[in-house]
Amino acid sequence: MSTSVPGVWPGARRSVVAFGLIVALAGAASAQEKKPDTGNQDEIRALLTATDEAATGKSTGSLALKWEQHHFIKSHGDKTYVPFTVSFDGATFAASTPVGLYLRVAKRGELPPTSVAAAANDADKKKKKDKKDDVKGTGSQVDARHQYPFEDVFFIDIPPPVAGQAQLLRRAFAVSPGDYDVYVALKEKAAGATASPKIGVVKQELTVPSLDGNLTTSSVIMAAKVDVLPTEIASDRQAENPYTFGAMKITPSLDNKFTTKDELDVIFWIYGAGVDAATKKPHIEVEYNFHQKTTDGEKFFNKTDPQVMNAETLPAQFDLAAGHQLPGSLAVPLASFPAGEYRLELKVTDKTSGQAVSRESNFSIAAP
């Protein structure tokens, strides 16, 4: 007979922070939704050109970027918030280096204008046509530049390298559900380059799910670290901290590899829960089951007591109609886990509607 893993509910500090996340999520997404910075025009033009070339299958630059991971979290309206991580060789830059970072989210298979010259020619034709139309009183000012579902540009400093470690860049975007091609371009600023500026583009195909409707969850995040900040971060710093929600800063694990000295932190959000007519609160039960992979196959290892979220455990002011989100979270010390490979199976059951949904995450534990 198995015993329950200690630390079923992460404690007041984690649950209280999680309760306020709806405000942070909406702010994070809206802070990302803006047109590219109009400064550094030459740098922006080079980033756009490199991304256009990548979109048409051309090789761009010598800087190899790698898409590491991404997560899907509900934002406001029908939008899904997508924080992600890309990496590159930490030895690429020998010292702190100013770079331009461009993010484009295009519809799957969407190609850019054939060339800058063609786009300029089209804009010139449009201007001439508008002048004729203005005489008739029907003219209008039109931005000739192609519009994508999402794009943004940042100018940042890459910190000095740490020996043996990759450089990580994290950003986020918010879009409606659908199929997309996501491009991330990185370029060393010309003023700081001793030779030809390094530049590279990575493309990632993503299918962004809808998180509206029936019972469902966000992506499950296994964290390498979770910090509770003394105050919420300022809105102008949200872009560089896409995994910070309110006062909770998550550092997601890239490989889900831990040691017996670590704590396993699991964070996700629950959507589409029903509301009890009497209490005006949801009634959700979350089960966490751990399975160990052995040479003889997978076997059940352990489980937690069910995590219950209802009128008795939720804050009195909790209100799904007001946009509050249900956080699922677990913090488990791994000292009692033998080294090896594991699968976490979590099951979310809505006691009000009778719906249930399951999620799985694999992880490994090694001796320190």
Buried (B, 14 or more C-beta within 10 A) or exposed (E): EEEEBEBBBBEEEBBBBBBBBBBBBBBBBBBBBEEBBEEBEEBBEBBBBBBBBBBEEEEBBEBEBEBBBBBBBBBBEEBBBBBBBBBBBBEBBEEEBBBBBBBBBBEEEBEBBEEEEEBEEEBEEEEEEBEEEEEEEEBEEEEEEBEBBBBBBBBBEBEEBEEEEBBEBBBBBBBBBBEBBBBBBBBBBBEBBEEEBBBBBBBBEBEBBBBEEEBBBBBBBBBBEBEEEEEBBEEEEBBEBBBBBBBBBBBBBBEBEBBBEBBBBBBBBBBBBBBBEEEEBBBBBBBBBBBBBEEEEEEEBBBBEBBBBBBEBBEEEBEBEEEBBBBBBBBBBBEEBEEEEBBBBBBBBBBBBEBEBEBEBEBBBEEE
